[in-house]
């Protein structure tokens, strides 16, 4: 089975050894929302499932940071700002947009604020 299972590779993983905090960031270069039959804007469920599956599959009792790792889906800002989060089974999931056209100093500040 291992030969045919797809791998799960994140884009960015930040670890803070002093606190044990781990933030897994997956970047997408598409709209953060899609439409459904009943609503004009909903988060893309496939991305949510991907991030959740990554966090759950990486849990190991001998790695305390893995048990409370946070996940973030980072999208370019296209027509609106999103910064929402929720906690599922001990893992914080965050959905965030960032303005790629911002001036460099503010763009850098916004990147740094992602993990504060």
C-alpha positions in Angstrom: 0.0 0.0 0.0 2.8 2.4 0.8 4.0 2.3 -2.8 0.7 3.6 -4.2 -0.5 5.9 -1.4 -0.2 9.6 -2.2 2.3 11.6 -0.1 1.3 14.5 2.1 3.8 17.4 1.8 3.0 20.8 3.3 4.3 24.0 1.9 5.5 25.5 5.1 6.0 24.2 8.7 7.0 26.5 11.5 8.1 25.1 14.8 8.8 27.1 18.0 10.9 24.8 20.2 10.6 26.9 23.3 6.8 26.6 23.4 6.3 23.5 21.3 4.0 25.4 18.9 3.8 24.1 15.4 2.0 25.8 12.5 1.5 24.1 9.2 0.8 26.5 6.3 -0.5 25.3 3.0 -0.6 28.0 0.2 -3.1 28.0 -2.6 -3.1 30.4 -5.5 -6.8 30.3 -6.2 -9.9 31.9 -4.7 -10.6 30.9 -1.1 -14.3 30.5 -1.8 -16.5 28.5 -4.1 -20.3 28.5 -4.5 -22.8 25.9 -3.4 -26.4 25.3 -4.2 -27.5 27.3 -1.2 -24.8 29.9 -0.7 -22.7 32.1 -2.9 -19.5 31.8 -0.8 -18.3 28.8 1.1 -14.8 27.6 1.8 -13.5 25.0 -0.6 -14.1 21.7 1.3 -11.3 19.8 -0.4 -8.8 22.3 1.1 -10.3 22.0 4.5 -10.2 18.2 4.3 -6.6 18.2 3.1 -5.4 20.4 6.0 -7.4 18.4 8.5 -6.1 15.1 7.2 -2.5 16.3 7.3 -2.8 17.4 10.9 -4.5 14.2 12.0 -2.2 11.9 10.1 0.9 13.5 11.6 -0.2 13.0 15.3 2.3 11.0 17.3 2.3 10.6 21.1 6.1 10.9 21.2 5.9 14.3 19.4 3.8 16.6 21.7 3.8 19.4 19.1 2.0 17.2 16.6 -1.0 16.7 19.0 -1.8 20.4 19.0 -0.4 21.5 15.6 -2.2 24.4 13.9 -3.1 24.5 10.3 -3.5 27.5 8.0 -4.7 27.8 4.4 -3.1 30.9 3.0 -4.7 32.3 -0.2 -3.9 35.5 -2.2 -6.4 38.3 -1.6 -8.8 38.6 -4.5 -11.7 40.9 -3.8 -12.0 40.6 -0.1 -10.1 39.9 3.1 -10.6 36.6 5.1 -9.2 35.7 8.5 -11.3 33.1 10.1 -10.4 30.2 12.4 -12.0 27.3 14.2 -10.7 24.4 16.3 -11.4 20.8 15.4 -10.2 18.0 17.7 -7.6 20.1 19.4 -6.2 21.6 16.1 -6.8 25.2 15.2 -7.5 25.7 11.5 -7.2 29.1 10.1 -8.3 30.4 6.7 -6.4 33.6 5.7 -5.9 35.8 2.7 -2.9 38.0 2.1 -2.6 40.9 -0.3 0.2 40.0 -2.7 0.2 43.5 -4.2 0.8 45.3 -0.9 3.8 47.5 -0.4 6.8 45.3 0.6 7.1 46.6 4.2 3.4 46.0 4.9 3.5 42.6 3.1 6.4 41.5 5.3 4.5 42.8 8.4 1.4 40.8 7.4 3.5 37.7 6.9 5.1 38.0 10.3 1.7 38.6 12.0 0.4 35.2 10.6 2.0 33.3 13.5 1.7 35.8 16.3 
